[in-house]
Amino acid sequence: MPISKGSQVFPRTEYLRRLASVKEEMAQRNVAALVVTENAHITYLTGSTARSYNRRGLVVLARQEQPTFILRWMDVPAAFRETFLDRDKVIGYSDELMLDPSKDDGYDAVIDFVLEAGLANERIGLEIGNLTADAVEKFKALLPEARIVDFSDVITSIRNIKSDLEIAVMREAAAITDAGILRAAEVISPGMLEADAIAEIVGTLVRGANGKTGTWIAAPFLCASPSIGTAHVTWSEDVLRHGSQINLEIAGVRHGYTVPICRTYSIGKPSDRLLRIHEAQLAGLEAGLSSIRAGAIIGDVASAIHRATERLGFKKRSRPGYGIGIDWVERTLSLQEGNLSVLKPNMTFHMHLGSWVEDDFGYVISESIRVTESGVEVLTKAPRELFVL
């Protein structure tokens, strides 16, 4: 019995609006077909969030309203159920492609589709930055008469400006993020395994908030004494102790939209050094929030943050933020000095004041934010404090 359509996160008109923006970019580049391979872009254009580690491609044709999704046969039911696409726009390829070492998984099926569409001599867009060198060569070899056009990060740039519907989903994710932060403050205690603390936090991120469940787990980062100078590591098998400092970075997720936050916790009285860096980084965060508004220059916001922290004796060596949306990071927005890009309404950022001062000392605090016409909306609303437990 065929699987039925599931409930759609966004209305069909929202996906068609996004596709129209992509087709405008295709027209500017005179591209007849675009092969989308980046997972976040496929989610953006179709609603698909199922995780598959096999080659797949979404083919957008300038002359057709809906794209065609080509993926492994066993993933077809999920793709049809999750997306707005009609059944004939979801095509499965056989496992024979996976068993033949001369084949590059599903990209052969994608290329066959392009050829059958009569586009062998047209300009074809590829997200080259998301493909292996071998995959790019395969497209060139099997489409020798086509002109390959690099479409890397074009869709990312479109995604930078969120619709109001997307912002609503990100607010739901932010509430889940806040719940995880508050749960951490409730459960972290001396004698507890780091793994047990993470289990409690992740459980909250799954259960969600305000009647909205988490729909995915973005990797949580927990760096505890003596590893508080590290970044981007997960939990260990160590036991938390009195005097431990914990740097936590987590994110609530709703339908791919990922809203992160960082907070620092101290089991017992924090050191003077920790209190000083908290004061400096909090000042930097507030200076950044005060600088955000539509029309501002991204690099100027970053400079305001750095000036505020340096006045209080701490120099942040890393950028103070980046664009967020589907799958945590949106690469084309970087909150750093020298960036001359202009902020626009409904751009979203993780303003990250994490600072790793030495190998054995660091601190984190951050907020996820939305740019508005007149200023900023802070999506995450957990207390902006150093949690003393």
Buried (B, 14 or more C-beta within 10 A) or exposed (E): EEEEEEEBBBEEEBBEEBBEBBBEBBEEEEBBBBBBBBBBBBBBBBBBBBEBEBBBBBBBBBEBEBBBBBBBBEBBBBBBBBBBBEEEBBBBBEEEBBEEEEBBBBBBBBBBBBEEBEBBEBBBBBBBBBBEEEBBEBBEEBBEEBEBBEBBBBBBBBBBBBEEBBBEBBBBBBBBBBBBBBBBBEBBEEEBBBBBBBEBBBEBBBBBBEEBBBBBEBEBBBBBBEBBBBBEEEBBEBBBEEEBBBBBBBBBBBBBBBBBBBBBBBBEEBEEEBBBBBBBBBBBBBBBBBBBBBEBBBBBBBBBBBEBBEEBEBEBEEBBBBBBBBBBBBBBBBBBBEBEBEBEBBBBBBBBBBBBBEEEBBBBBBBBBBBBEEBBBBBBBBEBEBBBB
